[in-house]
């Protein structure tokens, strides 16, 4: 005779819970990646969720989980100031679930802006369904994102511009179009230029100047990654660790090598300053421009 009382006792808690808003996913790696993004541990979240989307990419029966992973990847990239990769992840999420929306009360403003831009661009290009308003009726599909701690970084200025065509090798000044520049990082040249096609046996030479515009000594590794539209770092490379004081500059030329099976196409180039001890990337600069890598 105690069972009705138990049910009545649980009813207030059930009514208080947001239906479908923050249900833990069944996939443990997806749950881990979402938690990392919530905490503001964006680099760890990107690594975890990239592994998830690779694993689920070819399983249409798990589109809801894949869309959730892409959504949180986009929020992580937006949190790092990497607008173009963020929008790419959001488009992938919306392709799988056009009614998906982050909750405006709990999602960082930069991610909301990138998400709205991704929806507009995806709909205009015909890769995202425009018929999402009708699907939003009913239970809804908003995802609650805890703000988490934002890692140390610099302000982001978003510059308009396209990916550009073929650029002459060793052109001084960024051959790639800047999306999110940084006062700490100057991309001087990349060889070959954006729009190039080359075999997977070829490396890309990147020239970067790093400036210490702060007031403390820095110890960093410069990391360069060329990302595909699904967020994979399919070309990557880094320097050895270096240290420099306030007002100093350091230049580095180093190769980035294909890291995914060819063929693949990259859509952006990311330059970061990473802590050599922890691997945490504190400062970032993003550039649009593509490579086509063949077998």
PLY file of the C-alpha trace (Angstrom):
ply
format ascii 1.0
element vertex 295
property float x
property float y
property float z
element edge 294
property int vertex1
property int vertex2
end_header
0.00 0.00 0.00
3.04 2.31 0.05
3.52 2.38 -3.71
1.10 5.29 -4.46
2.87 7.42 -1.87
6.20 6.67 -3.54
4.87 7.73 -6.93
3.39 10.93 -5.51
6.66 11.67 -3.79
8.56 11.41 -7.08
6.08 13.49 -9.05
7.47 16.96 -8.11
10.97 15.91 -9.12
9.74 14.53 -12.43
7.83 17.71 -13.18
10.86 19.85 -12.34
13.16 17.99 -14.76
13.40 19.52 -18.28
12.00 16.93 -20.66
14.64 15.78 -23.11
16.83 18.79 -22.33
19.84 17.31 -20.62
19.38 13.55 -20.62
22.78 11.84 -20.32
23.61 10.13 -23.61
23.91 6.36 -23.68
27.34 6.57 -25.34
29.92 6.99 -22.53
32.44 8.80 -24.73
29.77 11.24 -25.86
28.85 11.85 -22.22
32.51 12.42 -21.40
32.96 14.89 -24.26
29.84 16.83 -23.31
31.05 17.10 -19.72
34.46 18.36 -20.86
32.81 21.08 -22.94
30.58 22.05 -20.00
33.66 22.46 -17.80
35.34 24.66 -20.40
38.00 22.02 -21.11
37.57 22.62 -24.82
40.72 20.95 -26.14
39.94 17.72 -24.28
36.32 17.92 -25.43
37.39 18.32 -29.06
39.67 15.28 -28.85
36.97 13.13 -27.24
34.10 14.23 -29.49
36.16 14.00 -32.68
36.72 10.35 -31.83
32.97 9.95 -31.26
31.96 11.41 -34.64
34.54 9.30 -36.44
33.07 6.19 -34.82
29.42 7.12 -35.39
29.78 8.89 -38.73
28.68 5.90 -40.84
25.83 4.79 -38.57
22.68 6.69 -39.65
20.64 4.91 -36.99
22.67 6.89 -34.42
22.21 10.29 -36.08
20.82 11.83 -32.89
24.01 11.03 -30.97
26.20 12.11 -33.87
24.34 15.43 -34.11
24.77 15.93 -30.36
28.51 15.28 -30.66
28.85 17.73 -33.56
26.86 20.36 -31.63
29.20 20.16 -28.65
32.23 20.16 -30.95
30.95 23.43 -32.40
30.50 24.92 -28.94
34.05 23.87 -28.02
35.56 25.46 -31.15
33.53 28.63 -30.56
34.84 28.69 -26.99
38.38 28.65 -28.39
37.58 31.52 -30.76
37.79 29.27 -33.83
34.66 30.45 -35.64
35.03 28.65 -38.98
35.52 25.16 -37.48
32.66 25.86 -35.06
30.29 26.63 -37.92
31.42 23.50 -39.78
30.53 21.35 -36.77
27.15 23.06 -36.38
26.32 22.43 -40.05
27.14 18.75 -39.59
24.85 18.68 -36.54
22.00 20.40 -38.39
22.33 18.09 -41.40
21.49 15.22 -39.07
18.91 17.06 -36.96
17.56 20.29 -38.50
15.48 21.04 -35.38
18.48 20.98 -33.06
19.08 24.19 -31.08
21.39 25.06 -28.18
19.63 26.63 -25.25
20.09 30.44 -25.43
20.09 30.76 -21.64
23.05 28.46 -21.05
25.11 28.50 -24.26
27.96 31.06 -24.60
27.08 33.98 -26.91
29.94 33.22 -29.34
28.57 29.71 -29.86
25.03 31.02 -30.36
26.23 33.48 -32.99
28.24 30.82 -34.82
25.28 28.41 -34.65
22.88 30.98 -36.13
25.36 31.77 -38.91
25.85 28.05 -39.62
22.09 27.55 -39.93
21.74 30.51 -42.32
24.66 29.40 -44.48
23.62 25.75 -44.44
20.06 26.58 -45.46
21.19 28.98 -48.20
23.53 26.32 -49.62
20.83 23.65 -49.44
22.72 21.32 -47.09
20.46 22.04 -44.09
16.70 21.60 -44.27
14.67 24.82 -43.95
11.73 22.82 -42.58
12.91 22.87 -38.98
10.23 25.09 -37.42
7.52 22.46 -37.78
9.77 19.79 -36.33
10.39 21.93 -33.26
6.75 21.53 -32.14
6.23 19.08 -29.32
8.91 17.91 -26.93
11.64 20.11 -28.39
15.31 19.36 -28.86
17.12 22.13 -27.03
20.36 21.08 -25.43
21.44 22.70 -22.18
25.09 23.68 -22.09
26.68 24.76 -18.82
28.92 27.74 -19.42
31.95 26.24 -17.72
35.23 28.00 -17.15
36.60 29.84 -20.15
40.29 29.22 -20.64
42.76 32.07 -20.71
42.95 33.67 -24.13
42.77 36.84 -26.13
39.90 38.74 -27.71
38.65 37.56 -31.09
37.97 39.79 -34.07
36.06 38.11 -36.90
37.05 39.27 -40.37
34.84 38.72 -43.40
36.32 36.98 -46.39
36.31 33.80 -48.46
38.79 31.01 -48.81
40.55 32.55 -51.79
42.03 30.89 -54.85
45.54 29.82 -55.76
48.17 31.93 -53.99
51.80 32.23 -55.06
54.23 30.27 -52.87
55.97 32.12 -50.02
53.73 35.13 -50.32
54.49 37.42 -47.38
51.48 38.29 -45.31
48.92 35.57 -44.69
48.14 33.69 -47.89
45.22 32.22 -45.96
42.39 34.63 -45.10
42.32 35.43 -41.36
39.12 34.46 -39.53
40.17 34.90 -35.90
43.56 36.61 -35.61
45.63 36.88 -32.43
48.12 39.53 -31.28
50.40 36.69 -30.17
50.54 34.91 -33.54
51.41 36.12 -37.05
51.16 33.70 -39.95
53.83 34.94 -42.34
53.63 32.41 -45.16
52.46 28.94 -46.13
53.82 26.87 -49.01
51.97 25.76 -51.06
49.20 28.35 -50.95
45.51 27.68 -50.37
43.63 25.95 -53.17
46.58 23.66 -53.90
46.33 19.95 -54.60
49.20 17.61 -53.77
49.92 13.98 -52.83
49.83 12.67 -49.27
53.61 12.23 -49.35
54.11 16.00 -49.51
54.40 18.25 -46.47
53.37 21.91 -46.15
55.85 24.51 -44.92
54.46 27.02 -42.42
56.24 30.19 -41.32
54.96 31.73 -38.07
56.10 34.66 -35.96
55.08 34.67 -32.29
55.07 37.92 -30.32
54.99 38.21 -26.56
52.75 41.25 -26.11
52.15 40.38 -22.46
54.10 41.16 -19.31
55.29 37.66 -18.38
57.76 35.15 -19.74
56.19 32.63 -22.12
57.09 29.00 -22.72
55.24 27.52 -25.67
55.10 25.14 -28.61
53.65 26.43 -31.89
51.11 23.96 -33.27
49.64 24.12 -36.79
46.68 22.03 -37.95
44.72 21.96 -41.21
41.14 20.87 -40.43
38.55 19.14 -42.60
34.89 20.21 -42.54
34.11 17.53 -39.92
36.74 18.90 -37.54
39.52 16.36 -38.12
43.10 17.64 -37.96
44.17 15.87 -41.15
47.45 17.79 -41.39
49.48 18.71 -38.33
52.90 19.70 -37.07
54.60 21.62 -34.26
57.83 23.27 -33.20
60.12 22.40 -30.33
59.42 24.24 -27.05
60.76 27.78 -26.75
60.72 30.56 -24.15
60.75 34.33 -24.56
60.20 37.41 -22.44
57.90 40.44 -22.71
58.31 42.35 -25.96
60.27 39.53 -27.64
59.43 37.77 -30.90
60.32 34.31 -32.15
60.07 33.07 -35.72
59.70 29.44 -36.74
59.44 27.53 -40.01
58.23 23.95 -39.71
56.37 21.31 -41.75
52.86 20.00 -41.25
52.23 16.50 -42.54
49.12 14.60 -43.67
47.68 12.65 -40.74
44.53 11.09 -42.29
44.11 8.55 -45.09
43.90 10.33 -48.46
41.94 11.61 -50.23
40.68 14.44 -48.03
40.08 18.18 -48.27
40.92 20.68 -45.55
38.94 23.89 -45.04
40.94 25.92 -42.53
44.34 26.35 -40.93
44.62 26.70 -37.14
47.73 28.05 -35.40
47.99 27.69 -31.61
50.46 28.34 -28.82
50.45 25.28 -26.55
51.91 24.81 -23.10
54.76 22.29 -23.62
54.17 20.72 -20.20
50.39 20.22 -20.33
49.54 20.52 -24.02
46.85 23.10 -23.21
46.42 25.58 -26.07
46.04 29.10 -24.72
46.20 31.31 -27.80
44.79 30.65 -31.25
44.57 32.13 -34.73
42.32 30.77 -37.49
42.59 31.13 -41.27
40.30 29.97 -44.06
41.72 28.17 -47.08
41.63 24.66 -48.44
43.97 21.87 -49.53
43.08 18.84 -51.59
45.30 15.90 -50.63
45.36 12.92 -52.97
46.65 9.35 -52.43
0 1
1 2
2 3
3 4
4 5
5 6
6 7
7 8
8 9
9 10
10 11
11 12
12 13
13 14
14 15
15 16
16 17
17 18
18 19
19 20
20 21
21 22
22 23
23 24
24 25
25 26
26 27
27 28
28 29
29 30
30 31
31 32
32 33
33 34
34 35
35 36
36 37
37 38
38 39
39 40
40 41
41 42
42 43
43 44
44 45
45 46
46 47
47 48
48 49
49 50
50 51
51 52
52 53
53 54
54 55
55 56
56 57
57 58
58 59
59 60
60 61
61 62
62 63
63 64
64 65
65 66
66 67
67 68
68 69
69 70
70 71
71 72
72 73
73 74
74 75
75 76
76 77
77 78
78 79
79 80
80 81
81 82
82 83
83 84
84 85
85 86
86 87
87 88
88 89
89 90
90 91
91 92
92 93
93 94
94 95
95 96
96 97
97 98
98 99
99 100
100 101
101 102
102 103
103 104
104 105
105 106
106 107
107 108
108 109
109 110
110 111
111 112
112 113
113 114
114 115
115 116
116 117
117 118
118 119
119 120
120 121
121 122
122 123
123 124
124 125
125 126
126 127
127 128
128 129
129 130
130 131
131 132
132 133
133 134
134 135
135 136
136 137
137 138
138 139
139 140
140 141
141 142
142 143
143 144
144 145
145 146
146 147
147 148
148 149
149 150
150 151
151 152
152 153
153 154
154 155
155 156
156 157
157 158
158 159
159 160
160 161
161 162
162 163
163 164
164 165
165 166
166 167
167 168
168 169
169 170
170 171
171 172
172 173
173 174
174 175
175 176
176 177
177 178
178 179
179 180
180 181
181 182
182 183
183 184
184 185
185 186
186 187
187 188
188 189
189 190
190 191
191 192
192 193
193 194
194 195
195 196
196 197
197 198
198 199
199 200
200 201
201 202
202 203
203 204
204 205
205 206
206 207
207 208
208 209
209 210
210 211
211 212
212 213
213 214
214 215
215 216
216 217
217 218
218 219
219 220
220 221
221 222
222 223
223 224
224 225
225 226
226 227
227 228
228 229
229 230
230 231
231 232
232 233
233 234
234 235
235 236
236 237
237 238
238 239
239 240
240 241
241 242
242 243
243 244
244 245
245 246
246 247
247 248
248 249
249 250
250 251
251 252
252 253
253 254
254 255
255 256
256 257
257 258
258 259
259 260
260 261
261 262
262 263
263 264
264 265
265 266
266 267
267 268
268 269
269 270
270 271
271 272
272 273
273 274
274 275
275 276
276 277
277 278
278 279
279 280
280 281
281 282
282 283
283 284
284 285
285 286
286 287
287 288
288 289
289 290
290 291
291 292
292 293
293 294
